[in-house]
Amino acid sequence: MQPITKLKKGEKRLKNLEDVKKEIVLLTVSDLEEITGYSTSTVMKMMSQPDFPVIKIGKENQVLLESFKQYMSVRRDLRGG
């Protein structure tokens, strides 16, 4: 992403914010159930692990898509898969 220099009435700022929005994807418990095929209780147990990159927003636990991919990649490597 390029640094913002002089803004023309929010023009560049808006473009950069749109870029950021495309990069930030939050997954909910339901999303993780669908992606992994795990039950709600299994997803909740996974999210309660100390090394899981959970983000608490209000009462809801979420995780960034990129963080989840990295977490699963490391877990797969540890299992030897």
C-alpha positions, -999 to 999 in steps of 0.1 A, spaced: 0 0 0 13 34 -9 17 61 18 -9 89 16 5 123 6 -17 153 1 -54 144 0 -79 158 -25 -112 159 -5 -107 123 7 -101 109 -27 -68 90 -19 -79 82 16 -110 65 4 -91 45 -21 -66 33 5 -94 25 29 -111 4 3 -78 -15 -2 -76 -21 36 -112 -33 37 -103 -59 10 -74 -72 31 -93 -75 64 -116 -105 64 -130 -116 98 -143 -151 103 -170 -160 128 -176 -192 146 -202 -201 120 -177 -194 92 -151 -216 109 -177 -244 112 -184 -242 75 -148 -240 65 -135 -268 87 -166 -290 90 -161 -290 128 -190 -288 152 -197 -256 172 -182 -271 203 -150 -281 185 -146 -247 170 -151 -231 204 -125 -254 220 -101 -245 192 -107 -208 197 -100 -212 234 -65 -225 228 -38 -201 240 -21 -200 206 -53 -194 186 -54 -158 172 -89 -150 184 -102 -114 184 -131 -107 208 -154 -81 193 -182 -74 218 -194 -108 229 -184 -125 197 -151 -143 190 -137 -138 155 -104 -144 137 -87 -128 108 -87 -150 77 -49 -146 72 -42 -155 109 -65 -185 107 -47 -197 75 -13 -193 93 -26 -211 124 -39 -241 104 -7 -242 84 14 -244 116 -9 -271 131 -7 -291 99 31 -289 99 32 -300 135 10 -331 127 34 -339 98 8 -333 71 
